[in-house]
């Protein structure tokens, strides 16, 4: 179905831009074949590599493919807009205007927009600081520094060199905790072994904790859990840990992703994750997807950290992503004085590496209490 959907922009460009070009038929045909190939890049990934989630083309080629795919989408939208304006003029004047030169200009605009969107997707993310008030946060944890990384998607697009820069930027934050909310890589452990290796250098005073996202299951769940352990992460598979300071506790809990059920693995279970947890203590929950936030917060969670949506990635698409995730897609949501934070993602799936308006992030939370008394 996805392949048919992405074919539509290619057909539109073929009919409205390529066909009218004053070029030999052979050149127009080659141009059209190239556009179709770009539109069907995900199908090409599956045919060549057996998996559309983990193409193994070189870095520069992956950047180019994403830029061309972005150009395809943007140019289609601009052509549709141009044709709508032409339709209005036809209705008023009775003649269909010739916007041939304008269409060439629109192609140039599309290339520039797509190039910028691709750059925004692949650059090393900036730090986003969120000062967050937690009700009844114990005084010992006032000013506590929690860093969230998510959706790293290590690949030939997001390589070890990029990962090393992410780690260096994270280590400058003097974190008490580093929490990873899933989707570490696209591809097997063998292929991504060196790309994720820099994560071993992450520094946090009270530990590094993680949960799997859906892509860990696509890429080999058990080997990736073992690899994350080698990198120094404690995977919270429907369980929790207590962080103690001055006789007070803060709990970090984690649930698995629903994709686990399709791979005969343990599905998400909040009750199991919170078993033995004092519900009157401060609880941070790691849940890759934000869609269950209302239920999770109602169960006593003070702060849920999620990823998965990549923030919506680009204008327009973000509203669809939000609807698919029960109204959550990017940033901080407060429900009955409890919080959900949906990160835009530190990296991005390399099959759609475009960002406009929803930049990648390394998220630093500085926890503040509005009540200095422990619960």
C-alpha positions as CSV (number, residue, x, y, z in Angstrom):
1,X,0.0,0.0,0.0
2,X,2.8,2.4,0.9
3,X,4.5,1.8,-2.4
4,X,1.3,2.7,-4.3
5,X,0.9,5.9,-2.2
6,X,4.4,7.1,-2.9
7,X,4.0,6.4,-6.6
8,X,1.2,9.0,-6.9
9,X,3.5,12.0,-6.7
10,X,5.7,10.5,-9.4
11,X,2.8,10.1,-11.7
12,X,1.6,13.7,-11.0
13,X,5.1,15.1,-11.7
14,X,5.3,12.9,-14.9
15,X,2.0,14.2,-16.2
16,X,2.2,17.9,-15.2
17,X,5.9,18.6,-15.5
18,X,7.9,16.0,-17.4
19,X,5.5,15.2,-20.3
20,X,5.1,18.9,-21.4
21,X,8.9,19.4,-21.5
22,X,10.4,20.3,-24.9
23,X,12.9,17.4,-24.7
24,X,13.3,14.2,-26.8
25,X,11.0,11.5,-25.7
26,X,13.9,9.3,-24.6
27,X,15.1,11.9,-22.2
28,X,11.7,12.5,-20.8
29,X,11.3,8.8,-20.3
30,X,14.6,8.6,-18.5
31,X,13.6,11.5,-16.3
32,X,10.3,9.9,-15.4
33,X,12.0,6.6,-14.6
34,X,14.4,8.4,-12.3
35,X,11.5,10.1,-10.5
36,X,9.7,6.8,-10.1
37,X,12.8,5.2,-8.7
38,X,13.1,8.0,-6.1
39,X,9.4,7.6,-5.2
40,X,9.8,3.8,-4.8
41,X,13.1,4.1,-2.8
42,X,11.5,2.1,0.1
43,X,10.6,-0.7,-2.2
44,X,14.1,-0.6,-3.6
45,X,15.5,-1.0,0.0
46,X,13.3,-4.0,0.5
47,X,14.2,-5.6,-2.8
48,X,18.0,-5.0,-2.4
49,X,18.4,-5.5,1.3
50,X,15.4,-7.5,2.3
51,X,14.3,-4.8,4.8
52,X,12.9,-1.4,4.1
53,X,13.9,-0.3,7.6
54,X,17.6,-0.8,7.2
55,X,19.0,0.1,3.8
56,X,22.8,-0.3,3.7
57,X,23.7,2.3,1.0
58,X,26.7,4.5,1.8
59,X,26.1,7.7,3.9
60,X,26.4,10.1,1.1
61,X,24.0,8.1,-1.0
62,X,21.4,8.0,1.8
63,X,21.7,11.8,2.2
64,X,21.1,12.2,-1.5
65,X,18.2,9.8,-1.6
66,X,16.4,11.5,1.2
67,X,17.0,14.9,-0.4
68,X,15.6,13.7,-3.7
69,X,12.6,12.1,-1.9
70,X,12.0,15.4,-0.1
71,X,12.2,17.2,-3.4
72,X,9.6,14.9,-4.9
73,X,7.1,15.6,-2.1
74,X,7.7,19.3,-2.0
75,X,7.6,19.7,-5.8
76,X,4.3,17.7,-6.0
77,X,2.7,20.0,-3.4
78,X,3.9,23.1,-5.2
79,X,2.7,21.8,-8.6
80,X,-0.7,21.1,-7.1
81,X,-0.8,24.6,-5.7
82,X,0.1,26.0,-9.1
83,X,-2.6,24.0,-10.8
84,X,-5.2,25.1,-8.3
85,X,-4.3,28.8,-9.1
86,X,-4.5,27.9,-12.8
87,X,-7.9,26.4,-12.2
88,X,-9.2,29.6,-10.5
89,X,-7.8,31.6,-13.4
90,X,-9.5,29.3,-15.9
91,X,-12.8,29.7,-14.1
92,X,-12.5,33.5,-14.2
93,X,-10.9,34.0,-17.6
94,X,-11.9,30.9,-19.5
95,X,-8.3,30.1,-20.6
96,X,-5.8,27.8,-18.9
97,X,-2.6,29.9,-18.2
98,X,0.8,28.6,-19.2
99,X,3.1,28.4,-16.2
100,X,5.9,26.5,-17.8
101,X,8.7,28.8,-16.5
102,X,7.0,29.1,-13.1
103,X,7.2,25.3,-12.8
104,X,10.9,25.3,-13.4
105,X,11.2,27.9,-10.6
106,X,9.1,25.7,-8.3
107,X,11.4,22.8,-8.9
108,X,14.3,25.0,-7.8
109,X,12.4,26.0,-4.7
110,X,11.6,22.4,-3.9
111,X,15.3,21.4,-4.2
112,X,16.3,24.2,-1.7
113,X,13.5,23.3,0.8
114,X,14.4,19.6,0.6
115,X,18.1,20.2,1.0
116,X,17.4,22.3,4.1
117,X,15.0,19.7,5.5
118,X,17.6,16.9,5.0
119,X,20.3,19.0,6.7
120,X,18.0,19.6,9.7
121,X,17.4,15.9,9.9
122,X,21.0,14.7,9.8
123,X,22.8,17.4,11.9
124,X,23.9,16.8,15.5
125,X,20.9,17.9,17.6
126,X,21.1,20.8,20.0
127,X,20.3,20.6,23.7
128,X,16.7,21.5,24.7
129,X,16.4,22.4,28.4
130,X,13.0,21.8,30.0
131,X,12.6,23.1,33.6
132,X,9.8,20.8,35.0
133,X,7.9,21.2,38.2
134,X,6.9,17.9,39.7
135,X,4.4,17.9,42.5
136,X,5.7,16.7,45.9
137,X,9.2,16.1,44.4
138,X,11.5,15.3,47.4
139,X,13.8,18.1,48.3
140,X,16.8,15.9,47.7
141,X,15.9,15.7,44.0
142,X,15.2,19.4,43.5
143,X,17.5,20.4,40.6
144,X,17.9,16.8,39.5
145,X,19.2,16.6,35.9
146,X,17.7,14.0,33.6
147,X,18.7,13.6,30.0
148,X,16.5,11.9,27.5
149,X,17.8,10.4,24.3
150,X,15.5,8.7,21.9
151,X,15.1,7.4,18.4
152,X,18.9,7.4,17.6
153,X,18.3,5.0,14.6
154,X,22.0,4.2,14.1
155,X,22.4,3.4,10.4
156,X,24.6,4.3,7.5
157,X,22.9,7.7,7.7
158,X,23.5,8.1,11.5
159,X,27.0,6.6,11.9
160,X,29.4,6.2,14.7
161,X,30.9,9.6,13.9
162,X,27.5,11.3,14.4
163,X,26.9,9.2,17.6
164,X,30.2,10.2,19.1
165,X,29.2,13.9,18.7
166,X,25.9,13.2,20.4
167,X,27.6,11.5,23.3
168,X,30.1,14.4,23.7
169,X,27.3,16.9,23.7
170,X,25.3,14.9,26.2
171,X,28.3,14.5,28.6
172,X,28.6,18.2,28.8
173,X,25.2,18.3,30.6
174,X,26.4,16.8,33.9
175,X,23.4,14.5,34.0
176,X,22.3,12.6,37.1
177,X,20.4,10.1,34.9
178,X,20.5,9.3,31.2
179,X,17.3,7.7,29.9
180,X,16.9,6.2,26.5
181,X,13.3,5.7,25.2
182,X,13.9,3.3,22.3
183,X,14.8,2.8,18.6
184,X,18.6,2.6,19.0
185,X,19.4,1.3,15.5
186,X,18.2,0.2,12.1
187,X,19.9,-3.0,11.2
188,X,21.4,-6.0,13.0
189,X,23.9,-5.8,15.8
190,X,26.6,-7.0,13.5
191,X,26.0,-4.2,11.0
192,X,25.5,-1.5,13.6
193,X,28.0,-2.7,16.2
194,X,30.5,0.2,15.7
195,X,27.9,2.8,15.1
196,X,26.5,2.4,18.6
197,X,29.8,1.8,20.3
198,X,30.2,5.5,21.4
199,X,27.2,5.1,23.6
200,X,29.4,3.3,26.1
201,X,31.1,6.6,26.9
202,X,27.8,8.3,28.1
203,X,28.2,9.6,31.7
204,X,25.5,9.8,34.4
205,X,25.9,9.9,38.1
206,X,23.0,7.6,39.0
207,X,23.0,5.4,35.9
208,X,21.7,4.9,32.4
209,X,18.4,3.2,31.7
210,X,16.6,2.2,28.5
211,X,13.6,0.6,27.0
212,X,13.2,-1.0,23.6
213,X,11.3,0.8,20.8
214,X,9.6,-0.9,17.9
215,X,12.7,-0.9,15.8
216,X,14.7,-3.1,18.2
217,X,12.2,-5.8,17.4
218,X,12.5,-5.3,13.7
219,X,16.3,-5.6,13.9
220,X,16.8,-8.5,16.4
221,X,15.4,-8.0,19.9
222,X,17.5,-10.4,21.9
223,X,20.9,-9.4,20.4
224,X,20.1,-5.7,20.8
225,X,19.2,-6.2,24.5
226,X,22.5,-7.9,25.0
227,X,24.3,-5.1,23.1
228,X,22.6,-2.4,25.2
229,X,23.8,-4.2,28.3
230,X,27.4,-4.2,26.9
231,X,27.1,-0.4,26.4
232,X,26.2,0.1,30.0
233,X,22.4,0.5,29.9
234,X,20.0,-1.2,32.2
235,X,16.9,-2.3,30.2
236,X,13.7,-1.8,32.1
237,X,11.6,-4.6,30.6
238,X,8.3,-4.0,32.4
239,X,10.1,-3.2,35.6
240,X,11.4,-0.3,37.7
241,X,14.4,0.8,39.7
242,X,14.6,3.1,42.7
243,X,17.1,6.0,42.9
244,X,17.7,7.0,46.5
245,X,18.9,10.3,47.9
246,X,18.9,11.4,51.6
247,X,16.4,8.7,52.4
248,X,14.0,9.6,49.6
249,X,13.2,7.7,46.5
250,X,12.6,8.5,42.9
251,X,11.4,5.6,40.7
252,X,12.3,5.0,37.0
253,X,10.0,2.5,35.4
254,X,9.9,1.2,31.8
255,X,7.6,-0.8,29.6
256,X,8.2,-2.6,26.3
257,X,6.8,-1.6,22.9
258,X,3.6,-3.2,21.5
259,X,5.6,-4.4,18.6
260,X,6.9,-7.1,21.0
261,X,3.6,-9.0,20.6
262,X,4.3,-9.6,16.9
263,X,7.7,-11.1,17.7
264,X,6.7,-13.4,20.5
265,X,8.2,-11.2,23.2
266,X,6.8,-9.7,26.4
267,X,4.4,-6.9,25.6
268,X,4.0,-3.7,27.6
269,X,2.6,-4.2,31.1
270,X,2.4,-1.1,33.3
271,X,1.1,-2.9,36.4
272,X,4.1,-5.3,36.2
273,X,6.4,-2.3,35.7
274,X,5.1,-0.6,38.8
275,X,4.9,-3.7,41.0
276,X,6.3,-2.9,44.4
277,X,6.5,0.8,43.6
278,X,5.2,3.2,46.2
279,X,2.6,5.1,44.1
280,X,3.1,8.1,46.4
281,X,6.7,8.5,45.4
282,X,7.9,10.4,42.3
283,X,7.6,8.0,39.3
284,X,9.2,8.6,35.8
285,X,8.0,6.2,33.2
286,X,9.7,5.3,29.9
287,X,7.2,4.4,27.2
288,X,8.4,4.6,23.6
289,X,4.9,5.5,22.3
290,X,3.0,8.4,23.9
291,X,-0.5,7.1,23.0
292,X,-1.1,5.5,26.5
293,X,-0.1,8.6,28.4
294,X,-3.5,9.3,29.9
295,X,-3.9,5.9,31.4
296,X,-0.3,5.8,32.6
297,X,-0.5,9.2,34.3
298,X,-3.8,8.2,35.9
299,X,-2.1,5.2,37.4
300,X,0.3,7.4,39.4
301,X,3.1,8.2,36.9
302,X,4.4,11.8,37.4
303,X,6.4,12.1,34.2
304,X,6.2,9.9,31.1
305,X,9.0,10.2,28.6
306,X,8.3,9.1,25.0
307,X,9.6,9.3,21.5
308,X,8.5,7.4,18.4
309,X,6.7,10.3,16.6
310,X,9.9,12.1,15.7
311,X,7.8,15.2,16.6
312,X,5.9,14.9,13.3
313,X,9.0,15.7,11.3
314,X,7.5,18.3,8.9
315,X,4.6,20.8,8.7
316,X,1.4,19.2,7.7
317,X,2.5,15.7,8.4
318,X,2.7,16.5,12.1
319,X,-1.1,16.8,12.4
320,X,-1.5,13.3,11.0
321,X,1.2,11.9,13.3
322,X,-0.6,13.7,16.3
323,X,-3.9,12.1,15.4
324,X,-2.3,8.7,15.1
325,X,-0.9,9.0,18.6
326,X,-4.1,10.1,20.4
327,X,-3.3,13.8,20.3
328,X,0.4,13.6,21.3
329,X,3.2,14.3,18.9
330,X,5.8,16.8,20.2
331,X,6.8,18.6,23.4
332,X,5.3,18.9,26.9
333,X,1.8,18.0,27.8
334,X,0.4,18.5,31.3
335,X,-2.6,16.4,32.4
336,X,-3.9,17.0,35.9
337,X,-0.6,18.3,37.1
338,X,1.2,15.3,35.7
339,X,3.4,15.4,32.6
340,X,4.1,13.7,29.3
341,X,7.0,14.8,27.3
342,X,7.3,13.6,23.6
343,X,10.8,14.2,22.2
344,X,11.2,15.1,18.6
345,X,13.9,12.4,18.6
346,X,17.7,12.6,18.7
347,X,18.0,10.9,15.3
348,X,15.5,9.8,12.7
349,X,14.5,6.7,10.6
350,X,16.7,6.9,7.5
351,X,13.7,6.1,5.3
352,X,12.3,9.6,5.8
353,X,15.1,11.8,7.0
354,X,13.5,15.2,6.7
355,X,12.7,17.9,9.3
356,X,10.9,21.2,8.9
357,X,9.8,22.9,12.1
358,X,10.4,20.0,14.4
359,X,14.1,19.9,15.1
360,X,15.9,16.9,16.6
361,X,16.9,17.2,20.3
362,X,18.9,16.1,23.2
363,X,16.5,16.8,26.0
364,X,17.7,18.0,29.5
365,X,15.1,18.0,32.2
366,X,15.8,20.0,35.4
367,X,13.3,18.8,38.0
368,X,11.8,21.3,40.4
369,X,9.4,20.7,43.3
370,X,6.4,22.8,44.2
371,X,6.3,21.0,47.6
372,X,9.6,20.4,49.5
373,X,7.9,17.7,51.5
374,X,8.3,14.1,50.3
375,X,5.1,12.3,49.8
